[in-house]
Amino acid sequence: MPRKSSKDLLKRVVEETLAEYGGEPVKNAVIFYLTKMHGIRPEDVIQKPEEFVKALNDIYGSFEKIIETVLCEKIAKIYGLNCKNGFIELIKELKKK
């Protein structure tokens, strides 16, 4: 499992990316919905990547794929990993480190 600092960094990347698509109010609303309706906080993404993606799809519909791709690219760049297999596989790979 990644160190706590990795979990914190991942949380920050998720929050920043959500804010890019609607600003702080939208980010806060999405995080509230993720937490209350799906039981997923940004810091839980590393433990529940499939649930996170499903929850984003519930919120954003097909636009979720864009957010997922942006997250994948940012996280891959930070950790020097490859995002070619998608967000969920990237998180699973990160979790092994």
N, C-alpha and C positions, 0 to 999 in steps of 0.2 A: 504494500500500500504506500502511496506517496507520502512524503513528510507533510506535516501540518502546513508548512509554508507553501507547498504545492497546492494543497486544498484551498488555502487563502488566495493564492494567485489565480486559481481557476475561478473561484467565486468572483473576484474582481473583474476578470475578463468577461464572465457571463453578465454581470451587472452593467459594465460599460457597453457591451454590445447591445443589450436590451435598451439602454438609454439612447443609443444611436438611432433607434427606430421608434421615435416618438417622444424623446426627452425624458426627464426625470419623472413627470407624472405618469406617463405610460409605463416606464420601468417599474415604478412602485406598484401600479395596478397589476401588472403581470406577475410580479413577485408575490403580491397578496393572493392572487388567484392560484398560482402554483402552490403556495403554502396551504391555503385553506381548502382548495378543491382537490388537490393531488398529493398533498403531504410532502411536497418537494421544496426545499429551500435551495438557493443558489449553491451553497456549500455541499449539498447532497448530490450534485450532478455526478461527481466521481463515483458514487456508490450506486446511482440509479440512472445511468445514461438513457436506457430505453424508455423509462417512465418520463424522463425529462423531455425527450423528443416527442413522445405521444402527447404530453401536456401542452407543449408549444404548438403542436398541430391542432389541438382542440381550441387554442386561443387564436392562432394566426391562419389556420387552414393551410393552403398550399404555399403561402408566404413563409411558412416555417422552414421550408427547404433553403431559402435564402439566408435566414438567420443561422441555421445549422451549418451551412457552408462557410459563412463568415467566422463563426465560432471555431470551426474545424481549422481553418487557415490560420487564425490568430494563435490558437493553442499549439498547433504544429510548429509554427515559427518560433514561439517562445521556448519550446522544449526540444527543438531540433528533430522533430519527428515528421513522418509522412502522413498526409491526410487523404491519400488516394482511396482508402477503403471506407472513408466516411467518418462522421463524428463519433458514432457509438464505438466503432473499432479503435479509433484513436484514444478514446477515454479508457477503454479496456487495456490498451497498450500502456498508457500512462499509469494506470492503476498497478501494473506489474512492477513498475520502477520503484 
